[in-house]
Amino acid sequence: MRSTNTTSRLELKGHQIIIFGLPRFDSKIESTNYTTAKLLARENTVYYVENPFTVRDYFKLRNSSEYQSRKRYFSPTGTDLIDTDIPNLKVIIPPILLSINFLPENIFFRAALHWNEFLIRRKLKGIIRAHRIENFIYINSFNFHYPGLADGLDPLLKIYHCLDPMVLPFNRKHGIISEKILVKNSDLVICSSRQLYNEKKKENPNSYFVANAADIRHSSKALNPELAILPVIAKIKKPVIGYFGAIERRIDYDLLKAVIEINPEKSFVFVGPVSPDFVPEWFNTASNVFFTGPVAYDDMPAVIKGFDVALIPFKKDEVSSSIFPLKLFEYLGAGKPVVAIDFNPDLKEFTGDAVVFCSDPETFSQAIHNALATDSGQLREERIGIASENTWESRVDAMADIIERHLQSKS
């Protein structure tokens, strides 16, 4: 594997970078894509192109604040940028595009896709001219829906930042083919898990593994003795065994059912949006299971502070084996003991003995019991230390080093 551990770091400094990301810039959920843009903007000028609105989005969201804050920027020939609270980071709003994902995978879909890419590209070219963006680096940050956007923009480097496996049918319908195009045509590919790296290096030898991380400055607010536990958590009987995140397909409900039945005296709390199609009925009737619904990311420290043990109960399958969950280091940054299913063998490398990875309900249940019985100030400090080694700053520095080395070798 190509290593990201080099004897000396190279600084990526003074460049202009266009990042085409999948999330919207004002999303309430933390994203790797936008966090990467913010951190690269420490030493570079970064233009974040957010995922375009489609005609379908327009009719669905035209009365929303999300649409209203963007409507003056949708012009296909406009060159205005949105300023952010980071001086070197600007946001570009693409034009409204045709809704085409419903089409079957054929030449008609690809023709429609090329038209959508042309509309974005034309606007980007106008902005590049108006704002004198020269010799820029182009990063497609997991927006595989538009694999050919950089064609004709002539960047110094074309980079694909691959962050997750494709699971949802909406993404897989055309995304599998589109991502192959993107990987093949990129100068380098940076993957957030070793399994993704192993897959992509077969298609592009200039592939690297740089793991996900977390913003522990936020989660570590849970260590503040003056921070109150969020009321919806504080009212639940202790000990609280908690999970913060989406309650959906990836969770191993069969294992959890056995663990929950073994531990009737413990409260199992799930904080986040629920996908009812995946949650078994027994979850809704168990007396020691609690759902809070979605909680704002700003309140995450006040939630985790109320956990006695934090969980990552993802099932073991081909999808989960390539997941590097942000919540792992957020939990550790808050000093909390973490019990997880051994869904991704890579995680052990980054967490040492700070996290217990389990393969069955009995060991999972015993790990929770041990965490409650042995937690201490020393163990909390060790967890915080592990989290401090896995920050976004360190990961983006590793990415920047890879990019700068490729720039130097190319020049």
Secondary structure, DSSP 8 states (H G I E B T S, - for coil): ---S--SS-----S-EEEEEESS-TT-SS--HHHHHHHHHTTTSEEEEE----BHHHHHHHTTSHHHHTTGGG--TT----EE-SSTTEEEE----B---TTS-SSHHHHHHHHHHHHHHHHHHHHHHHHTT--S-EEEEES-TT-TTTTTTT--SEEEEEE-S---SHHHHHHHHHHHHHHHHH-SEEEESSHHHHHHHTTT-SSEEE----B-HHHHGGGG-TT----HHHHTS-SSEEEEES-BSTTB-HHHHHHHHHH-TTSEEEEES-B-TTTS-HHHHH-TTEEEEE---GGGHHHHHTT-SEEEE-B--STTGGG---HHHHHHHHTT--EEEE---TTHHHHHTTSEEEESSHHHHHHHHHHHHHH--HHHHHHHHHHHHTSBHHHHHHHHHHHHHHHHHHH-
